[in-house]
């Protein structure tokens, strides 16, 4: 359950203070206690020991475990068994989390059409303004929908602590 880097000069294993490679900064400087070599390392140089990684087959949540045995995905309640060689086996399949049904495009079209319907001198001009307002509302609604989807689809990570 430790992370370390290997000195580029003498091959000494230098222990680090964080537990996961993802906790490391992009670039950092470390001095080797054995030979005194100072080098710039990146998170890609960090070696993890005792960390078991897997992506849930049901809901795509990234799971980390510091122990073998049975673990459960908190997002979909799928149950996995981690063998001593680090392989993950699905024991019981859970149900994926429900996605919310939102339609900002339709709401934008209705609001755009209603706000533009009152503008115009005759009925033909009001109809044209309603259609253009609805189209503009649909475009704005789709932009809002894309932003909401991008912000809500942030990767979920679950870390199981050693017991």
N, C-alpha and C positions, 0 to 999 in steps of 0.2 A: 504494500500500500504506500509506496514511496515513489517519488519522481527524482530523476537524476539526469545529469548530462555527462558525457565522456570527454575528458580533456583531449584536445586535438594534438597536444604535444607528447604527453606520456601515457594516455589511455586510462588515467585514474578516474574512478566514478565519483563525481562531485554531487553530493545530495543537495536537493532544493527544498524550499520551505512550502511549496504548494503541492496539492494532491493530484490535480488533473493538469494535463497539457493545456487545456483551454483556459486555465487560470494564469498561465504564463504571459508576460508581455510579448509584444511582437519581436522586439530585440532587447537584449540585456547583456551586460558585461559581467563576467565571472572570472575570478582569479583561482587558479588551481592551488589547493593547499599543499600538494605534493611537490610540484616543480616550480610554482610561482608564475606560470604562463597565464597572461590575461588575454581573454578572447571574447569576441562578440558572438553571441549565440542567439538563436531565434526559437520560437515555440516549437518549430519542426524538429529541433535537436533534442527536445525533452523526451526522455524514455520513461514510460509508466510501467510500474510493476503492480500486479494484483488488481488491475482495473478491468472489468468485463463490460464491454460495450455491445449494444444491440439496438436495432430499430424495431419497434413493435410492428408486427405484421398487420394488425388490424387498424390502428389509428396513426401510425408513423411517428409516434413519440420516441425521442431518443432516450434510451435507458442506460444508466451507468450503475454498476454494482461493484462493491468492494468485497463481496463475499460470494461463495457458491451456495447452491441450494435453491429454494423456491422463492420467487419474487413475483410481484403482481403489478401490472401497469395501472397507475391510478386514473388514467384518462378513460380507459375502456374496460378495466377489470379483467383483462386477459392474464392467465397465469402461466409462468415460465419456470423451467428448471434449468439451472446453470450447472453443468458438469464440471468436474475438477480440471478438465482440459480447456475450459473456457467456452465450450459450445452451448448454445441456447436451444432449448426444445420447448415448443408450444404444448402446454398441457391442456389448457381449457381456453377456448376462444371466447372473448367478451364481445360486447356490442359497441360499435363505434359511437362517439358522441354525436348528438343530433346537431345538424347545422340549422341555424335560424333562417327562416324564410323571409327575406326582405326584398322589396321591389322598389328601390328608389327611382328607377327609370319611369315606372308607371306614375308614381307620385309626382315626379318632376314634370311629366307630360300633362297631367291634370292641372297642376298649379300653373304651369306656363300657359296652357290654353285658357284657363280662367282669367289670369291676369291680363292677357292680351286681348280677350274678347271684348272688353269694354272700350277699347281704343278703335277709332275709325268713324267715318261719317255715314256711310251707308252699309247695308247688310253684306255686300260683297267684300268690302274692305274689312269689316269685322270678321268675316269668315277667313279671309287670308291672314289676318293678324292672329286669329285663333290657331290656325295650322302652323304658322311660323313660331308662335309662342310654345305650342306643344312640342315641336321639333327641338327648339332650344332647351326646353325643360327636360326632354329625353337625353340630350347630350350632357347637360349638367347632372342629371340623375345617374347616368352611366359613369361619369367621372367620380361622383360621390361613392357609388357602389364599388368601383375599383379601388378607391382609397380605403374604404372600410374593409374590403377583402384583404388588401395588402397589410393593413395594420393588425388585423385579427389573425393572420396566418403566421405569426411569429413562431419560430420553432420552439417546441416545448422540450425541456430537458428534465429528467427525473434522476436523482442521485440517491442510491440506496447506501446507507451508512453501514459500516461493519458493526456487528453485534457480538 
